[in-house]
């Protein structure tokens, strides 16, 4: 009732024109009256329940309850922007709740605030898109005024948990496998008083000696006590973002959102336009990190990824890729590799870099590919293979053929994130990045990407390199102009990187354009698969997970690097999306050979070597391994729960990953023996089983005869895998023994 009266008063005062005036007009005691009247909301999934409150001038998240009734209480209100720039003048804004515009349903809670001068509307939105898993949060600012506004940084999510208790809190986060996975990769740290951490992510992770590596933008905090319960929060965005976590006494605060560290972030809000913060998600879990991960991975599949992709029973595919021969690929080699791929039981031929006339000139080199690419794709299709193609469609070069993206073309020059000198030359497959945030650049890239997919009959499009800008020197793009006092330019990994106060805003616009191109590709070419490579493991995040189908998770392809990158990323992303490239590796014995293959077969597998050089025995072993993947491993990789049942791989000791599918009552343990000469056997303790049931263990290579073991024993004492050779492996298939069967 009281709310209604306030609403009436607000409309009488003409909120639409004077929210700044509102406070002056209200009687002195109206502030306290308004404070006692507020809206509440609640969202719940099977895993988390969150309560919200909208105060007259700001909303806040009140509490989060997770499995087992553990409740986290938040102590801070949302920090809505206090000022905006209007006509070049910093203008204070005063937000007033518009209760009549609120939504408080089961799947969405949205509190709406308005400011009269300048006329802005802010929507504080929470959504539960799936029955289980986390809920999502976004702040949208609509510019209802007729003039351009500049907004300051608005965080995606800010929380300050109070009374968090004194002991047992752990913080967990995962690095990107960019370039080469680091020695550590996954981080689990106690959250003691004074704990302070910042994790960062961008469109292109560049590991720099002595600096923290980029993270996959998500954090987990949980209690190490019995139920191992806690919360996690992440960001669905590929641009420059950061997550911070600070503990002070009983308070644990965290902030997620765009990264404003480089300087005074500001972003343009066009007249009648909208600004959206990157979506954050917030969930609660029990059962430790894999308990949280199994919930999260399922939610990502349900809420973020493309359902058409998962409807394809062949996803994730097993692939033959031409990069084993580097830039030397030509039609004859491609045709040979395709028939070899068919013979081995692979499912796609992926033509990597080396096929084009030049960087930015994405037409086949007619000397290497006299019949063109559509012909090659049709040949692949005739063999029952799919056809995928490498393109770095935001890179400009110096070719002057019609349609080529040429750095000296005045139009293209305006799009480059940084100009180049008259003698500049691209590298073999790396050029100068255009800023997709510039509308004309976006339109060019979209048209070119659609043309490539259509003209070349593609089933898969891989984008590589530094595709999406995260810094720009231009002052006539939609992003904030550069500031020469903060701007730095470095050349690294074959690309120019610009950083400065406007970098985050550059990445904000470029990422939105990139997403729109990926969405258009999906719309115009349903069923097309999109690989996110970006020089391997550099744009692995939840925004790209929503706009692509799989990630190259590292740029180093030996068995250890593949297992490390998979071990790390599989904590937070569906394993089907995690691609390992398998490169040539010394494998003197058949066991070494299988170890090499299996190290890249826990998720999406792409072979990047010349299979025609294999011995007949290796061919037979590979054919069997791929048949096993298609028949038994892939269903588990798609659907099963995943458990990290060892320490992170170090290449010396043993390591393993367990899949267990409670629906099929089947699973598999990937067991790897490192180089250790001392340890011919290793005990693995399994997870996720029913202690009261019995399980049949089948050792694929026959290293041990079939066993039947009680679930309780498998989980408590474990069972031993014996392998004679260092650098070897075993697949142990698990199946629940049904009552009445032997
Ligand atoms: Zn730009």
Boltz pocket constraint, residues with backbone or C-beta under 6 A from the ligand:
constraints:
  - pocket:
      binder: B
      contacts: [[A, 415], [A, 416], [A, 417], [A, 435], [A, 437], [A, 438], [A, 471], [A, 472], [A, 473], [A, 474], [A, 477], [A, 479], [A, 506]]
      max_distance: 6.0
